[in-house]
Amino acid sequence: MYAIVNILGQQYKVQGGQKLKVHRLEAEAGKHVELDQVLLVSNGSTVSVGTPTVEGARVAAKVLAHSKGDTVLVFKKKRRKGYQKMNGHRQAITELWIEAILGKGEKFDASKSTAPAPKAVKAEAPAKKEAAPKATKAPAKKAAPAKKAAPAKKAAPAKKAPAKKAAPKKDSKK
């Protein structure tokens, strides 16, 4: 069973148990929403097409998380004019879990949700704690006997600095 739904001006083909990324919705993460602009419903053998929407049909969904999409780069250039402009944009998106496609008169029980747990927001790192004073130290181990030093190698002869060039003569002509 699938449906075609209009969400904020865009049409999506949805099925039960599907993740969907749409433009930002005004709903809190973890809440259930019902999408009522269903344009088409198909259950395999029959297809209901709306004029413009299917009467009584709804899609139950759960908001998993709010985030930002991938970066879209906008680059403008006019050749031979020295004009270049680069802009970037990240669209605010909402991740939905499609629970069920509901017909006329059907209700969705949120307690029977099959959605995965919402993504946890990363908490800020705790402030650094002051180091506790070192009260006891483990006894030091006995040092291994020192090895005999290897015979010293002869140093390479020092390189001479390059000779300095004489300064050019000044012309006294004016």
N, C-alpha and C positions, 0 to 999 in steps of 0.2 A: 504494500500500500504506500502510495506517495501522494504528495500534494505540492502545488505551486503557490507560494505565498508572497505577498507584497510586503516588504519590510523597509520602511523609510524610503520608498520610491524605487527600490530594487527588487527584482523577482528572483526567488530561490526555489529550487526543487528540494524538498525535504522528505525524510523518512524517519520513522521512529528509531531512536538509539543512534542518532547522528550528531556529530559536532559541527557547528556552523559559526563562522566569523562574519559579523555584520557591522555596519557603522554603529557608533556609540548609542546605546539605549539608555533612557533615564530610569534605570532600575538597579537596585543594590545587588551585589554579588550574593548568590545563595538563594535568591527569591525566585518564585515561579511567575511566569508571565503567560498570557494567552494572546496569540496573534490571530486576529479575526478577519483580516483581509486575505481570504483564501480564494484564489482565482480558479483552481482546478483541483479535483480530488479523483484519484483512481485507486480502486481496490482490486485490480487485476482483471476482472471481467467487465466492470462497468466504469465509465468515465463520466463525471459530472462537471460540466463547464459552467462557470458563473456568468451572469450578465449584470454588472461586471464581477460580482463576487458570488460564491456559492452560499445560499441562504442557510444559516445555522451552523456552518462548518467553522471549526477553530483548530488551532494548533497549540498544544500545551508545550511549553519550553521552560528550562531552568537556566538562569544566568550563572555561568561558571566563573567568569572573571572579566575585568576591564583591563585593557592594555593598549599598547600602541603597535601599529602594523610596521612592516618593513619600510625602510627609507626609500623614498622616491626622489630621484635627482632631476631637477629641471634645469637644463642648460640652454642658454640663448646665445647666439653668435651672429654677427653680421660680417660677412667676409670683406676683406680689404678696408675695413673701417676701424679696426682696433677695438670693437665692442664685444665684450664677453660678459655674461652674467650667469652665476651658478646659484641655485637655490635648492634646498632640501625640504622635504615634508614627510611627517609621520602621521598617518591617520589614526585617530582614536577609534578603537574597535571594542566590541563586546563579543565574548565567546558564549554561545548558546548550546545547550544540550536539548535536542528535540525529544520530548517524552512520548507524545502520542498525537495522532490526528483524530480529532473528535468530530462526530457527526451531530446532527440536530438533536438536542435534548441530552446528549451525553455529558457527563461530568468527569473531571480528572481528580483522582485521590492523590494528593501530594505525598502521603505517607508511603505510597508504593513506588516512589521515585527510583529510577534505575540510573540516575546521573552519578558520575563520579564526584568525589569531594571537591569543593572549590579550591582553586590554587591558593596556597598560603602566601601572604605578602611577607616579603623578607623584613625582619625586624632589624632595627639599627644595632650595630655592634655595641656591647656594653663598654663603658669607660674602663680604661686600664686601671687595675688595682695596684696599690703600692706594694712593692716587694716586701714580703714578711722577713723579719730578721732571721738570719741563719743561726739557729740555736746550737745544733750539734752537727759535727762533721764526721764522716766516716774516717776511720784510721787510715793513714796513708800507707800505700803498699811500698815494700822495699824496692829500691831502684835496682835495675839490672846492672851487672858490672859493665863498666865503660869499655868500649872496643878501642883497639889501638888506632890512632889516626893514620890515614894513608899518607904516603910521602907526598910532599907538596910538588905540584907541577911547576915547571919553569914558566915565568910570565912571558907573553909574547912581546917582542920589541915595540916600543911606543912609536906611533906614526908621527911623522913630522907635519906641522901645520903648513898649508900651502903658502908660498911666497906672496907678499903683498905687492900689488902693482903700484907704480909711481903715479902720482896725480898728474893729470894733463896740464900742459903749460898754458898760461893765460896769455891771450893776445893783448898787446898794449896799444893796438890801433883803435882810434876813436873816430 
